[in-house]
Amino acid sequence: MTDTVDDVDLPYDEDASQQEKIEALRQRLQVVESQNEEMRDKLLDANAENNKYQQKLERLTHENKKLKQSPLFIATIQEITEKGVVIKQHGNNQEALTEVTDEMLEQIEPGTRVAVNNSLSIVKTLDDETDVRARVMQVEHKPDVTYEDIGGLDEQLNEVRETVEMPLESPEMFEQVGIQPPSGVLLYGPPGTGKTLLAKAVANQTNATFIKMAGSELVHKFIGEGAKLVRDLFQVARDHEPAVIFIDEIDAIASKRTDSKTSGDAEVQRTMMQLLSEMDGFEERGEIRIIAATNRFDMLDRAILRPGRFDRLIEVPKPGPEGREKIFEIHTRNMNVDDDVDFSNLAEVTTHASGADIRAICTEAGMFAIRDGRTNVAMKDFQDAWAKIQAEEEDDDVSKTFA
């Protein structure tokens, strides 16, 4: 039972002075307020703990409700007849005739994936079965690379545009001439020469859906998984026509076939056969163009190189002196360079340099200026940068020799 005011012991003697009584009561009040604050904190903690257990209870109740529900099975609509809908259940290939509501009938057609219950009644429709990895390969935001960012590859650039852009933007020209537009282009050449850069520029310029992937992403350890991903990749492209598919490092799945009996090699070959089928099979490819790139042209299987799959085989070599000068100008247009910087001379000196090498030279030259506390880049910075990159390449060659 709660104490009344009369039951509480006074914190002072009856004989104490008025001032002593007031001081004793003040101290007692401070103690009571402190206890009250402590009890309030405990109450808040208890409420928080209670909320936590309440949420846990709701989650367990929801999970328990789901466990009590009957499982759903995946099926595909085979045929829509006057007597009902013919479905085929996945897994056991069991076919059944079931009735559907008028509302559901408007949502389905032959080939639609649906969920059915134990009585094989259609509960809901499902999205198309495409691997999520294929869907995420679609490029949502265009790269910031344009044709003006590519130097020394004018001829290659024109061929790529004729193969990819023109059929998508001016298909009537090919119809008037009476020819089929080129369906694919293969870019090959040494590393760092701008093959991927060309593909990025196409993605920037065209309004078509751009889908990028690396050949190594199609190599999987489970049988049939790589081939399925190829099918899903082209299905995503068909769903978003017109589309451009860019396959980098295509040699990872399109190397020459051998007599090897290992499961890994067999799976890679299955994936390549699926790619060949998608590129030039019975099913029409539609408004889909393919760009592929490789550093190892000599490793590719002849089947993938024949016309109809890749109609254009474009070599992307290392740039010549004029190309190197143009690339230097491109990579330094946002740099603060001295008036004494001679790009023509740099182009002559940097023999056998690729576009990627020239970009590295420009970056390294800027770093030399920063180390010296300067905001301008001098000719000597570029010369020192080229010397440093050459030395690193020589050290790399030596390490490979003794490896």
Secondary structure, DSSP 8 states (H G I E B T S, - for coil): ----GGGS--SS-TTS-HHHHHHHHHHHHHHHHHHHHHHHHHHHHHHHHHHHHHHHHHHHHHHHHHHHS---EEEEEEEE-SS-EEEEETTT--EEEE---HHHHTT--TT-EEEE-TT--EEEE------HHHHTTB--S--S--GGG--S-HHHHHHHIIIIIHHHH-HHHHHHHT-----EEEEE-STTSSHHHHHHHHHHH--SEEEEEEGGGG--SSTTHHHHHHHHHHHHHHHT-SEEEEEESGGGTSB-------HHHHHHHHHHHHHHHHHHSSS---SEEEEEEES-GGGB-HHHHSTTT-SEEEE-----HHHHHHHHHHHTTTS-B-TT--HHHHHHHSTT--HHHHHHHHHHHHHHHHHTT-SSB-HHHHHHHHHHHHHHHHHHHHHHHH-
